[in-house]
């Protein structure tokens, strides 16, 4: 019974309409809560201010990765100082700054089904650009599944496209179950999704983190700064490394291809623009912003408790171990696990610490998917 869930900014979020759009089969995850703002918050005087926030957000929507991610140095002082080449003029496609109507804007989405839970919260910068996908009973196998979090920038189109198509493209590439072939299938699925999106002639891009569960293997991939963290006996284990121009290997790759990286207001950016170095879309920076993911494969053992997939709105404010410490008491060794509450606690903590970004969290109970 495969099921897919996507978070669009459209009227389909009314509870009576969710199942027909979100899912591939009549058996659907339980949609706990979907709502938009109250009419008082979306009257016309606010629309202009929201538009201004959307425009302002373009220059600050991506932040420097947290210190929890591999100990990468900041760009302060003389660290990584190098000669900056001359600027390259890049054509910028026109952007649509239309403000969502009260009926279209989505503030919060909560959902759960056997083995996973989801919580997404809109930030303060404008319309929700995050999306997620969840497919269980993958290829008619009850122990196989696919999950993803997609953090859009420059609009939600790329994130929505990836959430709808990446799983299908990866499955189409799967042949046999060896580790090498699975890694290749995921890579080809990401690249095919990117190529298909670029044919849409639509702007924007998206970071991705995905988890494919197949034959007791966990295959985690990412492109950008969405992150996957697993709890192994209560100890946080980062399964991905954020892709940004502050990473030396990424910076070297970009500069070898003729691009430049500089630091503006404490954030490393490509061509003075984007603060992530991999993702789907971003046609105007495609020479440097590649869609090829990094992938890690591991065997799911009994001490592999749960997996947290999150957008950078979470990880910019919450460390890997903090996230595990918050989720574990609500999900492990308890009579009534509360994974949705765990998702919400993570999001609320990030908001209390000052996050203004969209925040999306998917928690996968790994024990549900092993033989």
C-alpha positions in Angstrom: 0.0 0.0 0.0 2.3 2.8 -1.2 1.6 6.3 0.1 3.1 9.6 -0.7 2.8 12.9 1.2 3.8 16.3 -0.2 3.3 19.7 1.4 2.0 22.1 -1.2 1.0 25.7 -0.8 -2.5 25.2 -2.1 -6.1 24.7 -0.9 -5.6 21.0 -0.9 -4.8 21.1 2.8 -8.4 21.2 3.9 -8.8 17.9 5.7 -11.6 16.7 3.4 -9.3 17.0 0.4 -6.0 15.9 1.7 -6.1 12.1 1.0 -7.0 12.4 -2.7 -3.9 14.6 -3.4 -1.3 13.3 -0.9 -1.5 9.6 -1.3 -1.3 6.9 -4.0 -3.7 4.6 -2.3 -7.0 4.8 -0.3 -5.1 3.7 2.8 -3.5 6.9 4.0 -1.4 8.2 6.8 -3.4 9.9 9.5 -3.4 13.6 8.8 -3.5 15.0 12.3 -3.5 18.7 11.7 -3.3 21.0 8.7 -4.1 24.7 8.9 -3.3 28.1 7.6 -3.4 31.5 9.2 -6.4 33.2 10.6 -8.1 35.8 8.3 -6.9 38.6 10.7 -3.3 37.7 10.0 -3.7 37.8 6.2 -5.6 41.0 5.5 -4.4 43.2 2.7 -2.3 45.6 4.8 -0.1 42.6 5.8 0.3 41.4 2.2 2.7 44.2 1.4 4.8 43.5 4.4 4.8 39.8 3.6 6.0 40.6 0.1 8.8 42.6 1.5 9.8 39.8 3.8 9.8 37.4 0.8 12.1 39.7 -1.1 14.4 40.3 1.9 14.5 36.5 2.5 16.2 35.9 -0.8 19.5 37.3 0.5 19.4 35.5 3.8 17.5 32.3 3.3 20.5 30.1 3.7 22.7 30.3 6.8 26.0 28.9 7.7 25.9 25.3 8.8 25.9 24.6 12.5 29.2 23.8 14.3 27.8 20.4 15.0 28.4 19.5 11.4 31.9 18.1 11.1 33.6 21.0 12.8 34.0 23.1 9.7 35.6 26.5 10.4 33.8 29.8 10.1 34.8 32.4 7.6 35.9 35.0 10.2 39.4 36.4 10.4 42.1 35.1 8.1 40.8 31.6 7.8 40.6 30.4 4.2 41.6 33.9 2.9 42.3 33.8 -0.8 42.4 36.1 -3.8 39.0 36.7 -5.2 38.6 36.4 -9.0 36.6 39.0 -10.9 32.9 38.6 -10.7 31.0 36.8 -13.5 27.7 38.2 -14.7 25.0 35.6 -14.3 21.6 36.0 -15.9 18.9 36.0 -13.3 15.5 34.7 -14.2 12.5 36.9 -13.1 11.0 35.8 -9.9 7.3 35.7 -8.9 6.8 37.4 -5.6 3.0 36.9 -5.5 1.7 36.6 -2.0 -0.4 33.5 -1.2 -4.0 34.1 -0.4 -5.3 33.2 3.1 -6.9 30.0 1.6 -3.6 28.9 0.0 -1.0 29.5 2.7 -0.2 26.7 5.0 1.3 27.2 8.5 1.5 23.7 10.0 1.3 20.2 8.7 1.3 17.1 11.0 1.0 13.5 9.9 1.8 10.0 11.1 1.5 6.4 10.0 3.0 3.1 11.1 6.7 3.7 11.4 7.0 7.4 10.9 5.7 10.9 11.8 6.0 14.3 10.3 5.8 17.9 11.5 6.3 20.9 9.2 6.0 24.6 10.3 6.2 27.7 8.1 8.8 30.2 9.0 8.4 34.0 9.1 9.8 34.8 5.7 6.8 34.1 3.5 5.1 31.0 2.0 6.1 27.5 3.0 8.9 26.2 0.7 9.6 22.9 2.5 8.1 19.7 1.3 8.4 16.0 2.4 7.6 12.6 1.0 6.8 9.3 2.7 6.3 6.0 0.8 5.8 2.8 2.7 5.3 -0.7 1.3 7.7 0.3 -1.4 7.5 -2.1 -4.4 4.8 -4.0 -2.5 7.3 -4.9 0.3 6.1 -4.1 3.8 9.7 -3.7 5.1 10.7 -1.3 2.3 10.1 2.5 2.4 11.3 5.8 1.2 11.3 9.1 3.1 12.6 12.6 2.1 12.7 16.2 3.3 13.1 18.9 0.6 14.1 22.5 1.5 13.2 24.8 -1.4 14.8 28.2 -2.1 13.6 30.8 -4.6 10.1 29.4 -4.4 8.6 26.0 -3.6 8.5 24.5 -7.2 11.7 22.6 -7.1 11.0 21.1 -3.6 7.5 20.1 -4.7 8.8 18.5 -7.9 11.5 16.5 -6.1 9.0 15.4 -3.4 6.7 14.0 -6.1 9.3 12.5 -8.5 12.6 11.6 -6.7 11.3 8.3 -5.2 9.9 7.1 -8.5 13.1 8.0 -10.3 15.2 6.1 -7.8 12.9 3.0 -7.9 13.2 3.1 -11.7 16.9 2.8 -11.4 17.0 0.0 -8.9 18.2 -3.3 -10.2 19.7 -5.8 -7.7 20.3 -5.2 -4.0 24.0 -4.9 -3.7 25.4 -1.8 -2.0 27.2 -0.6 -5.1 24.1 -0.8 -7.3 21.8 0.9 -4.7 24.2 3.8 -4.4 24.3 4.1 -8.2 20.5 3.9 -8.4 20.1 6.7 -5.9 22.7 8.9 -7.7 21.0 8.3 -11.1 17.6 9.1 -9.5 18.8 12.4 -8.2 20.4 13.4 -11.5 17.3 12.3 -13.5 15.0 14.4 -11.2 17.3 17.4 -11.6 17.3 17.0 -15.4 13.6 16.7 -15.5 13.0 19.7 -13.3 15.3 21.9 -15.5 13.1 21.0 -18.5 10.2 22.6 -16.6 11.8 26.1 -17.3 11.0 27.0 -13.6 13.3 28.9 -11.3 14.4 28.0 -7.8 16.1 25.0 -6.3 15.9 22.6 -3.4 18.2 20.8 -1.0 17.3 17.2 -0.3 17.8 14.4 2.2 16.4 11.0 1.6 16.3 7.6 3.3 15.6 4.4 1.3 15.0 1.3 3.5 15.5 -1.9 1.5 16.2 -5.4 2.7 17.3 -4.3 6.2 19.7 -1.7 4.7 19.4 2.0 5.3 20.5 4.1 2.3 20.8 7.8 3.3 21.6 10.5 0.7 21.7 14.2 0.6 22.4 17.1 -1.7 22.6 20.4 0.2 22.2 21.2 3.9 19.2 19.0 4.9 20.5 16.4 7.3 19.9 12.9 8.5 20.8 11.9 12.1 20.3 8.4 13.6 20.1 7.4 17.2 22.3 4.4 17.9 21.6 3.4 21.5 20.9 7.0 22.4 24.1 8.4 20.7 23.6 10.7 17.8 25.2 9.6 14.6 25.2 12.0 11.6 24.7 10.1 8.4 25.1 13.0 6.1 27.5 16.0 5.7 26.1 19.4 4.7 27.1 20.6 1.3 28.2 24.3 1.4 30.9 26.4 -0.1 32.6 26.6 3.3 33.6 22.9 2.9 37.1 22.8 1.4 36.4 20.0 -1.0 33.2 21.8 -2.3 35.0 25.1 -2.5 37.9 23.6 -4.5 35.4 21.9 -6.9 33.6 25.2 -7.5 36.8 27.2 -8.1 38.2 24.5 -10.4 35.1 25.0 -12.5 35.7 28.7 -12.7 33.4 29.9 -10.0 34.2 31.9 -6.9 33.3 31.7 -3.3 33.2 34.6 -0.9 32.1 35.3 2.6 29.3 37.9 3.1 28.0 38.8 6.5 29.4 35.6 8.0 28.0 33.3 5.3 30.0 31.6 2.5 28.2 31.9 -0.9 28.8 30.8 -4.4 29.1 33.7 -6.9 28.0 35.9 -4.0 24.6 34.3 -4.1 23.7 30.8 -2.9 24.9 29.3 0.4 24.6 25.6 -0.6 26.7 23.9 -3.2 24.5 20.9 -4.1 20.8 20.6 -4.9 18.1 20.0 -7.5 17.4 23.0 -9.7 19.2 26.3 -9.5 19.6 26.5 -13.3 21.5 29.8 -13.2 24.2 28.3 -11.0 24.1 24.8 -12.4 27.7 24.9 -13.5 28.7 24.8 -9.8 25.6 23.6 -7.9 25.4 20.0 -8.7 22.6 17.5 -8.0 24.9 14.5 -7.3 24.2 13.2 -3.8 26.6 11.7 -1.3 25.2 8.4 -0.1 25.9 6.2 2.9 24.6 2.6 3.3 24.5 0.7 6.6 22.8 -2.3 8.0 19.9 -1.6 10.3 20.8 -3.3 13.6 18.8 -3.6 16.9 20.6 -0.6 18.4 19.6 1.6 15.4 16.6 3.2 17.1 15.2 6.0 14.9 16.2 8.3 12.1 15.6 12.1 12.1 15.4 13.8 8.7 15.3 17.6 8.9 15.7 20.8 7.0 18.3 23.3 8.0 15.7 25.3 9.8 16.1 22.6 12.5 19.8 22.0 12.4 20.8 25.7 12.4 19.5 25.8 16.0 19.5 22.3 17.4 22.6 20.0 17.6 22.5 16.4 16.6 22.7 15.1 20.1 20.1 17.5 21.4 17.7 16.2 18.8 18.2 12.6 19.8 17.9 13.4 23.5 14.6 15.1 22.9 13.1 12.4 20.7 14.3 9.3 22.6 12.2 9.6 25.8 9.1 10.0 23.7 9.8 7.1 21.3 12.0 4.4 22.9 11.0 2.0 25.7 7.7 3.7 26.4 4.2 2.2 26.4 2.7 4.8 24.1 5.3 6.4 21.8 4.6 10.0 20.8 6.7 10.6 17.7 4.5 13.5 16.5 5.0 15.2 19.8 8.8 14.5 19.4 8.8 16.2 16.0 6.9 19.2 17.4 9.3 19.6 20.3 12.2 19.8 18.0 10.6 22.4 15.9 9.4 24.4 18.9 13.0 24.4 20.3 14.4 25.7 17.1 11.8 28.5 17.0 12.5 29.5 20.6 16.1 29.8 19.7 15.3 32.2 17.0 14.8 30.3 13.8 12.8 32.2 11.2 13.1 29.6 8.5 10.7 26.9 7.5 11.3 23.8 9.6 10.4 20.2 8.6 11.1 17.1 10.6 10.4 13.4 9.7 11.1 10.8 12.4 11.4 7.2 11.2 11.1 4.3 13.7 13.7 2.0 12.2 12.7 -1.1 14.2 9.4 -1.1 12.2 11.2 -1.8 9.0 13.6 -4.7 9.9 12.9 -8.4 9.7 
